[in-house]
């Protein structure tokens, strides 16, 4: 999987336990990102709907969620043959090489030329076919393995990262069997509509701040769109990122609370699980109140290492450190709302799994300060049986 700020890799085991204990057969991953959570739900045998507004996330969802290697085994064989042919192509410098290797330094020029050649061939030979999202996902992941960043594409390293000097290599994505759908769109627009359909379990992982994933990963957006856009700044971001019409309500501190409240209240789901961080705009107490419209509420917290950029610190254009690292860890919370018996069953399952989290008493009154930070490896505290 590609590197992704906010990826729920560390929470997937807990989310899997919660989902299994819920008894859900149909699940929704509303801000799917890398699709890690959606894939975990598919592995549990659920029918999954994966939603995101970003182009790259939608391609990943079309590959890992909407593609079913059991129902269409020929896709795997054809993709494997296609990738062998694409991987043998000679590099041909184009937009990627000029923009992301010369004007900026996201990739070594040798790899940039190969990305150009492979992406041209995918569009020319496979656009509109079931192979397109699988082959494009393979290219995105291959490019991610040889990039020269700290994980986001707001900037790049002054010196080539060691991995950037390795040759780009295409690999067949490991697909998960089972039915699924991929939808591209804004959560606020989609919730309440017929396209999502009713589900048993909905997982909501909204952005935590003003930084948009389309901007954080603008290189992937361009590789998917393949539209050679005008760009700006040292990082050569897409010009369309400047258009206010392309911003989401979730990326504004003023509009995000109402947008999230509308989404949580409007979902056709028996149980809703919402992710948040102790660095997010909304504290946990506010989310408990927001999720109370779903019924009984429980909260589970997990201590986690912060993004690697926090460890490196803040640097100016000359490479001199201009800021200080204030904290290296944060807490990721899962707020669960739904039928009392179902929520309790899910909480009991997390407790039994001993995943190093802490269940915060669900009876905390709305509007109080955020829940206390759990210590690393803390035991679980069972919520009161109210």
N, C-alpha and C positions, 0 to 999 in steps of 0.2 A: 504494500500500500504506500501511496505517496505521503511525504511528510506534510502534516497539516496542523497548524496551530488550533487548539481546541478539540483535536481528535479525542475520542472517548476510548482510546485503546486501554487505558487503565481501568475504566469503568465497565468494560464489556463483560467481564466475569460476573459482576454484581447485577448488571442489567439482564444477563442471560438467566440468572437464578430467579430474579423477580418475574421475568416474562414467563418462565416455565411454571412457576408457582401460581401465576395468575390464571392458568388454564386457557390462555388465549389461543385462538386458531387463526385470527386475522390481526395483523399488526400494522401500524403506521409509524414511519420514521420521518418526522416532518421537516427537519433541517438535516438532511442525511449526510452532507459533507463527503467524507471518504467512503461512506456506506458500511463502516465497520459494524455499527449496531444493526443495520438492516440485514447484513450477512449473518450475524449471530442469530437473529430471529429466524432467518430462513433455515439455518442449521437445526433449529428446534422443530422444524416441520411446519412453520407458520406460512401463511400466504401474506406477503409483505408489499406495502406500497411505500416507495421512497420518494421524497419530495425535496427539491431545492431550487432556488432561483439562479444559481451560478451555472454557467455552461459546463464547466469541468465536472462539477458534482453530478450534473444530470447525465453526462456521458458515463461516469463511473456507475451510476445507478442503472443505466441501460445495460451495462456490461454485467455487473455483479448481482443485480436484483431482477431485472426483466428478462435476462437470458437464462433459460433453463436447459442445462446440458443433458438432463434426463429425457425431457420431452423432445429435444432437438439435438441428438448426439452428433449429427453431421456438422453442426456448427464448430464443435471442438476440432474435429479432423480437418475441416477446411481452414480454420484459423491457424492451426499448427502449420499447414503447408504454406499458407499465405505469409506467416511470420518468417519462415525459413527464406522465402524469396525476398521479402522486404529487408531482412537482416543482411542479405548479400549485396544490397545496392551500394554503389559507390557514392560517396558524398558529393553534393552539388550545392554550393553556396547560394543562399537566397535571402529571404526576409529575416529568418531566424539568425543566420550568421551575421548579417549586417547589423541587426538591431540588438540582439542579445549576446553577441560575441565581440563585436567591434565597438559599437557605440556604448555598450555596457558589457559586463563580464559575467553573465550568468552561466555560460557554457564555454568550454574551450572551442575554438573555431573548428577543429576537426570534428568534434561531436555536433556542433551547430550545422555543419554542412550535411552530415548524415541525417539529422532531424529534418532538414529542409527536403532532402531527397525522399525520405520515407513518408513524410506527411503529404507531399505532392502525390505520391503513388497511391496512398490510402484514399485520397479524395478522388483521384482519377479513376481508380479501378474498383472501389468498394462503396462509394457513397450510395446511400439508399438501400444497402443490403444489411442482413443481420450481422455480418462480420464487422461492419464499420465501427460500432462502439467497442467491440472486443479488441480490434487492432489498434484503435486510437488509445484505449486504456493501456495497452501494452507499451505504446510509445510514450505516453505521459509518465508511466512508472519507470521506464528506461531512462528518460531525461532526468527524472527526479533523482535517480541513483548516481548521476554524474554532474549534478549542478554544483555551483560554488556559492552557496548562501548558508545562512544559519537556520534556514527552515521557512522563512517568508521571503517574498520577492519585492519587498520595499527597498531592498538594497542588496549588495553582493560583497563578497570578501575582496580585500585589496590584493591579496595573493591567492593564486589558485588553490582551492581545497584539494587535498590528495585524490579524492574520488573524481574530481573534474578531469584528471589526466588519464583516467581509465577509459577504454573504448566503450561506446554505447552498445548495449546488448538487449535485444528484444526477447521477452519471455512470455509464454502463454499464461494469461491470468488464470488463477485457480478458481473456477466457477463453482457455485453452490447450486445443487439441484433443488427444484421446487418452484412453484408459481410466484410471480411477482410483477409489479408494475412500477414504472418510473415516470414521474410527472415533474415538469419544470414550471415553476410559478412561485408567486409570493404567498406565504402562508395566510396572510390576512384576506387575500382575495379568494383563496381556495376553500377555507374553512366555511362550512355551512352549505357548500355546493354539492352537487351530485357526483362530481368527478372522484372525490376521495372515497365516498361510500362509507357506511358504518363499519367500525372495527371493534374488536374486543379490547385492544391495548394500543394506546397512542404514546409515543415518546417524543417529547418536545425539547430540543436543545437550541434555544435561540442565541443569537450573538450577544456577547456580554458587554460590548462597548461600541464605540463609533467606527471601528475599523471594519471595512467590508471585505469579505472573502474574495470578491471579484477584484479588489485592489491588492490585497495581500498575495494573491496568486494570479496576477494579471497575465503572466506568461502562459499559464495553462489555459486561461480564457482565450488568448489569441491563438494558441495551438488548436483549440477546438473550433473556434469561429473560422480560422484560416482566411482572414479578410485583410491582412496587411494594413492594419489601422495606422493612422497618424498617431504620434506618441509625444509625450512631454516628460521633462525632468531627467535626472541622471539615471533613474531606473527604467526609463522608456515605457512608462505606463500608457495604457490605451487612452486616447483622447476622449472617448465616450464616458470615461469615469468622471469627467468634470461635469457632466450633465446632471442637474439635480433630479431630473425625472427618473434617473436610473438608481436612485437611492431608496432604501427600504426604511419603513417606519421603525424597524428594529435597530437601526444605526443612529438614532437620535435619542438622547436622554430624555427629551421632552415628550416624544411620541411613543417610545418603546413600552412603557407600562400599560398604556391603554391598548396597544396592539396585542401585547401578550395576554392581557385579560380577555380580549375579544376572542383570541384563538382558543385559550383554555376553556372558556365557557361555551364556545360554539362547536367544539369537536363532538362528533358522533362516536363516542367511545365509552366503554364500560369503566375502564381505568385509564388515568392519564398520569404519566411520569414526566416531570419537568426537571431538567438539569440547571444548576446555577453554581456560581463560584463565589467565594467570599470577597472576590475582587469585582464582582458584577455590579451594575447599576442598582439592581433590586436586592435588598437583603433577604435572608431566609424567612424572617417573620412576615414580610410583605408577600412572599410567594405562598406561604402557608395560607394567608388570608385569601389570596387570589385563587388558590386551588380548592378552597373550602366549598366552592360551588359544585364541586364534583362529589362531595360527600365526606367520608372520613379521610383524614390526612395523616400521613406519617413522613418522617424525614430521616434520611441516612446520609452521614457525612464521611468522606474519605480524604485523608491527608495525601497530598500529591506534590511532586516536584514541579516547580514552575518551568515555563518555556526556557529553553537554553539561552535565549537572548538576555534573560534576566541575570544569568550567571556571567555572561561576557561583559555586561554593563553598557553604558551609553557612550558613544564616541562621536566626535565631530568629523567634518570632512577631511581633516588632516590625519585622522586616525588616533588623535589624542583623546583619552578618556575625559568626558566632560560631566559625567554624573556618577553617582554612587549606587551600588546595589543595596537595596533596602531589605529585601526578603527573598529567600530561595524556595519557599514552599507556600502552597495555598491549600484551601479545602474545597473539594468538589462535593456538592450536595445533590441528592436525588429526592425530590418532593413528590410523594405518591398520593393521588386522590381518587377515591372511588368507593364502592360498596365496602362497608366495614369489615365483613368477613373475608372478602377477597384481599383487602389491604393487609389485614392481620396475617393472613396466610402467606403473603409475599414477604412481610417483615420477618415472620418466623423462619422462612426459608433462608433469608440472608443471614439471620442469626446462626442457623445451623451450619451454613457454609463457611463461617469463620473467615471472612475475606478481609479482615482488618479495618472494617468501618465501624461507625457508631450510630446507633439508632437514637435520635433525639426525641424526647417525649412529644407526641403528636398533639397533646392537649395545650401546648403553649398558646397563650392568648395572642390573637392577631395584633400587630402594631408594636409589639415589644422589640427590643434590639435583636439583632441577628443571633442565631444559636451559637453556643460556645464552640470554639475550635477543638476538634478531637485530637488527642495525641496520637503519634504514630503507633500503629498496632494496638490501639485501644480496644478493650473489650466492648461488647454491645450492651446497651442499656435498653431493656424492654420497655416500650411505651405502656403507660397505665391502661388497664382494661376498663375504660370508661363506658 
